[in-house]
Amino acid sequence: MANRLGLGDEEEGDVGTLWHSLEWLTFCVMVVGGALPYASQYQQILQTKNTDGFSTHVCLVLLVANILRILFWFGKQFEVTLLLQSVVMVLTMLVMLNLCCSVQNTNRITTKQQHITDLEPRFFWSWDGFEDYLIFLLAFTLPCAFTTLLLLDSSLFVESLGFLAVLTEAMLGLPQLLQNQRKHSTTGMSVNMVLLWIAGDSFKTAYFALKQSPLQFLLCGLTQVLVDLAILYQVCLYSQDPWDKLA
């Protein structure tokens, strides 16, 4: 018997299968899509053995933001897709940091190294050992997790934690934007990474709107798209032939 849409059982099954496939594709894009832009930057650093065009402060922003977002989930359980997205992003940023440390140590001229235990504020997030970054992240995560556990029943704290998480994530492109502005150059930065940022953040923002995710996520997505477009403008501004650079 035909259903209300005039579809037979077989056609209805095909539509259901297609819809399920689209949902699964959306899930995969949301979970790993945010990490994909860094594959291009990773490959570029690996080939050139140079990290000058990539700001490791991007890693700092994303690590802090996604650790806070994971803690936010325990107070306000949003889609598991977004939780997995944060876990994947944390792992991706650790891989990027490990590569940057390896390349910088290979290229280092002096024997003097900077470590977190030196307690030098001017060398914050410019340490030579990957383990220094792990120590910082552990020192950051444990107190935050303990505080979240204590105040889990406070809606004010939970909502504030969510806003802090997405506000930090919204500043993702800011370190790269400022570095480009300071150097008046985007040389060494993967333009493909920026283009994928724009595509990914636009898709993510649309997903937040359609899924009626917490307001914090939507505001974060819109801000990220604007920053991404500003970085793309820098590519055109600082390149003598922007169309070649975008090719």
N, C-alpha and C positions, 0 to 999 in steps of 0.2 A: 504494500500500500504506500502510495506517495505521502510524504510528509507535508507539512504546511508550506514549505518552500517549493513544493513541486518536485522534490528530488526523491529518487528511489533509494532503497537501502544501500545499493552499491555506490551510487553517486555520493550519498551522504557519508559513507565510509571513506571515500576518496577525499572529500572535503575535510573530514576529521583528521585524516592522516596528514594532509597538507598543512593544516593548521597546527598540528602537533610538531611537524617538522620545522615550521616557522618559529614556534615557541622555543624549540630546542636550539635553533640557530641563534635566536636573540639571546638566549641564556649564555651560549658560548661566546658570542661577541661581547656581551657585558662583562663576563668573567675575565677573559684574556685580552679583550680589545684594548684596554687601557695600557697594557704592557707592550703591545706590538710596536708602537712607535720607537721604543728603545732598542729594538732589534737592529734597526738601521743605524742608530748612533753607536751601538755596541760594535757592529761590523766596521764602521768607519774608524773608530778608535783602534780596533784591532789591526786594521790595515795600515793606518798612518803612524801608529805608535805615538800618538799625540792626543792629549786630553784638553788642550787649551780652549777649544771651541765649545766644550761642554761644561756647564756649571754644576759641580757636585752638590751645590746647595739645592738644586732641584731634588736630589735624592733625600736631603734633609727634610724638605717640605713634605714630600710624599710619605716618607717613613713616619714622621710625627702625625700627619693627618690621618693616615690609615691605621696606625696604632690606636689613636683616639676614636676613630670610627668603629673599630672592632670592640672597644670598650663600651661605646655608645650602644651597640647592638644588645649588650647584656641588660641595658636599662630599658631599651625600646626596640623590640625585635622586628626590624624591618625585613625586607626580602632577603632570603638566604643568598640570592644571586649577588647582592651588593656586599654581603659579608665575605663571600668567596673572592670577589673582586679585590677586596682589601688585602686578603691573605696573599693572593697572587702578586699584587703590587709590592708588598713588603719584600717578598722573595726576589722580585725583579730588581728592586733598588739595591738590595744586598749584592746581587750579582754585578750590577753596574759599579758599585763602590769597590768591590774586590778587583775588578778589571782596572779601574782608575788607579788604585793603589799600586797594583802590579806594574802598570806602564810608567807611572811617575817614579817609582823606585828604580826602574831600569834606566830612566833618563836622568836621574838625579846626579849632579856633578859633585856636590859636597858629601862628606861622610856623616855630617851632623843630621840627626833625625829629630822630628817633633812627635811627641807622644802626649796623650791625654793626661798622663800622670805628671807632666811638667807643669800643669795648671797655669798655662800661659793663655790668657783670654784672646790675645791677638792671633793665636794659631788655632782658634776654635774651628773645627771642621776642616782643618788643613793638616791633619795628622798623616804620618807616613805609614802607619801600620793598620791593616784592616781590622785587627783585633781592638784597636782604639775606638773605632766606630761601634763595634759590638758592645764594648764596655759602656759607652755613652747611652746606647739604646736600652741596655739592661737597666742602667741607673735611672733612665727616664720612665721606662715601662712599669717597673715594680711599684714605685710610689703611686703612679697614676692608677694602676690596677687595685692597689690596696685602698686608695681613697674612693674609687668607684664602688668597691665592695661595701665599704662602710655607708656610703650615701646612695645606695641603689634604690632606696624607697623614696628618695626626694625627687619629685618631678622637676623642680627648678634646677637641681644639679644635673639631672639627666639631659634636659633640654639644652642647658648651657654647654654641656659636654658635646652635644651634637652640633651646636652652632660653632663651637671652637674647632671641632674636627673639620667641618666643611669650609669654614673661613680660612683655615690653614691650607686646605687643599685648593681653595680658590686662588691662592697666591702661588700656585705651582709654577706658572711661567714667569713670575716676577723676577727671580734670580737670573734667569736667562735674559730677560728683557733688560735688566739693569747692566748685566755684563756686556751685552751687545752695545748698549748706549755708552758705556764707559770706554769701550774699545773703538767705537764707531766702526764696527766690523762684525760680520756674522761668519767669517771664515772659520772653518773647523766645526761649525754647527751643522748637523744634518737637516737639510731643508725638508727631506722626506719625513723626518720626525715631526716637524712643525705641521706639515700638511695632514699627517695622521692624527696629530693632536686635535686639529680643527674638526676633522671628520669624526673622530671618536667622541670628542666633547659635545658636538652637535647631536650625535646619536644618543649619547648618554642623557643629555638634557631633555630630549624628546621622550626618552624612556621614563625619566622621572615624572614628567608631566602626565603621560598616559597611565602610568601605574599609581598616580597620586601618592608618590613617595613623600616623606616628611618635607616640609617647606625648606628646611636647611639644604637638602640635596638640590632642589631646583635653583635656588639662589647661587649655589656653588657652581652648577653647570653653566649658568648664564655668564657669570663672572669669568670663568675659564675660557669660554668662547671669545669674549672680548679681548682678553690678554693674548690669546693665540693669534687673533687677527692683528694685534699691535706688533707682535713679533714678525709676522709675515710682512707687514708694512716695512719693518726694519730691513728685511731681506731685500726688498725692492729699493729702499732708500740708500743702503750702503753698497749695493752692487751696481757697477757701471752698466752692466747688461742684465737686468733682473730677469728677463724672459729666458736667457740662457741658464741662469742659476736655478730657475724654477723647473727647468726641463728635466 
